[in-house]
Amino acid sequence: MESEQILFTATKDYLKGVMNGKSTIPTKTWKAEYARLTAKRNALNQRYIALKEEVREAEQIRKSVYSILWQEQREHAPRGAQDMER
């Protein structure tokens, strides 16, 4: 019961601040804000997907570079006793 009273009071205070003395709920304003925030979220999500793809490509390049370097290191490294005898 006490938690319901706290929620009621918090909601009442919030609405009082949002309403600014108006008697009707500003649904038009809220819908416009909702649409703006949804568009922003969608744009951020698209950017996230693009960045995720860039990271995947960069990781693939990094793996390829390390593979090439490792291969070159093996080719140029002495081969133990066989190389010393030559």
C-alpha positions as a Markdown table, in Angstrom:
| # | Residue | x | y | z |
|---|---|---|---|---|
| 1 | Met | 0.0 | 0.0 | 0.0 |
| 2 | Glu | 2.8 | 2.4 | 0.9 |
| 3 | Ser | 4.6 | 1.7 | -2.4 |
| 4 | Glu | 1.4 | 2.5 | -4.3 |
| 5 | Gln | 1.2 | 5.8 | -2.4 |
| 6 | Ile | 4.8 | 6.6 | -3.4 |
| 7 | Leu | 4.2 | 5.8 | -7.0 |
| 8 | Phe | 0.9 | 7.8 | -7.0 |
| 9 | Thr | 2.7 | 10.8 | -5.5 |
| 10 | Ala | 5.6 | 10.6 | -7.9 |
| 11 | Thr | 3.3 | 10.3 | -10.9 |
| 12 | Lys | 1.2 | 13.2 | -9.7 |
| 13 | Asp | 4.3 | 15.4 | -9.2 |
| 14 | Tyr | 5.6 | 14.4 | -12.7 |
| 15 | Leu | 2.3 | 15.2 | -14.4 |
| 16 | Lys | 2.0 | 18.4 | -12.5 |
| 17 | Gly | 5.4 | 19.5 | -13.8 |
| 18 | Val | 4.7 | 18.3 | -17.4 |
| 19 | Met | 1.2 | 19.8 | -17.6 |
| 20 | Asn | 2.2 | 23.3 | -16.7 |
| 21 | Gly | -1.3 | 24.2 | -15.5 |
| 22 | Lys | -3.0 | 22.6 | -18.6 |
| 23 | Ser | -6.0 | 20.4 | -18.0 |
| 24 | Thr | -5.5 | 18.0 | -20.9 |
| 25 | Ile | -2.6 | 15.6 | -21.4 |
| 26 | Pro | -0.3 | 16.9 | -24.2 |
| 27 | Thr | -0.5 | 13.7 | -26.3 |
| 28 | Lys | 0.4 | 15.5 | -29.5 |
| 29 | Thr | 3.7 | 16.8 | -28.0 |
| 30 | Trp | 4.4 | 13.4 | -26.5 |
| 31 | Lys | 3.8 | 11.6 | -29.8 |
| 32 | Ala | 6.1 | 14.1 | -31.6 |
| 33 | Glu | 8.8 | 13.5 | -29.0 |
| 34 | Tyr | 8.3 | 9.7 | -29.3 |
| 35 | Ala | 8.6 | 10.0 | -33.1 |
| 36 | Arg | 11.8 | 12.1 | -32.8 |
| 37 | Leu | 13.3 | 9.7 | -30.3 |
| 38 | Thr | 12.4 | 6.7 | -32.4 |
| 39 | Ala | 14.0 | 8.2 | -35.5 |
| 40 | Lys | 17.1 | 9.0 | -33.5 |
| 41 | Arg | 17.2 | 5.4 | -32.1 |
| 42 | Asn | 16.9 | 4.0 | -35.6 |
| 43 | Ala | 19.7 | 6.3 | -36.9 |
| 44 | Leu | 21.9 | 5.3 | -34.0 |
| 45 | Asn | 21.1 | 1.6 | -34.6 |
| 46 | Gln | 22.1 | 1.9 | -38.3 |
| 47 | Arg | 25.4 | 3.6 | -37.3 |
| 48 | Tyr | 26.0 | 0.8 | -34.8 |
| 49 | Ile | 25.5 | -1.8 | -37.5 |
| 50 | Ala | 27.9 | 0.0 | -39.8 |
| 51 | Leu | 30.5 | 0.3 | -37.1 |
| 52 | Lys | 30.1 | -3.3 | -36.2 |
| 53 | Glu | 30.8 | -4.3 | -39.8 |
| 54 | Glu | 33.8 | -2.0 | -39.9 |
| 55 | Val | 35.2 | -3.7 | -36.7 |
| 56 | Arg | 34.6 | -7.1 | -38.3 |
| 57 | Glu | 36.5 | -6.0 | -41.4 |
| 58 | Ala | 39.4 | -4.5 | -39.3 |
| 59 | Glu | 39.6 | -7.7 | -37.3 |
| 60 | Gln | 39.8 | -9.8 | -40.5 |
| 61 | Ile | 42.6 | -7.5 | -41.8 |
| 62 | Arg | 44.5 | -7.7 | -38.5 |
| 63 | Lys | 44.3 | -11.5 | -38.6 |
| 64 | Ser | 45.6 | -11.5 | -42.2 |
| 65 | Val | 48.5 | -9.2 | -41.4 |
| 66 | Tyr | 49.5 | -11.4 | -38.4 |
| 67 | Ser | 49.2 | -14.5 | -40.6 |
| 68 | Ile | 51.5 | -13.0 | -43.2 |
| 69 | Leu | 54.0 | -11.7 | -40.6 |
| 70 | Trp | 54.1 | -15.2 | -39.0 |
| 71 | Gln | 54.6 | -16.8 | -42.3 |
| 72 | Glu | 57.4 | -14.5 | -43.3 |
| 73 | Gln | 59.0 | -15.0 | -39.9 |
| 74 | Arg | 59.0 | -18.7 | -40.4 |
| 75 | Glu | 60.5 | -18.4 | -43.9 |
| 76 | His | 63.3 | -16.2 | -42.7 |
| 77 | Ala | 64.1 | -17.9 | -39.4 |
| 78 | Pro | 67.1 | -20.3 | -39.3 |
| 79 | Arg | 66.0 | -24.0 | -39.5 |
| 80 | Gly | 68.1 | -25.3 | -36.7 |
| 81 | Ala | 71.1 | -27.6 | -37.3 |
| 82 | Gln | 70.4 | -28.0 | -41.0 |
| 83 | Asp | 71.1 | -24.3 | -41.7 |
| 84 | Met | 74.2 | -24.3 | -39.5 |
| 85 | Glu | 75.8 | -27.1 | -41.5 |
| 86 | Arg | 75.4 | -25.4 | -44.9 |
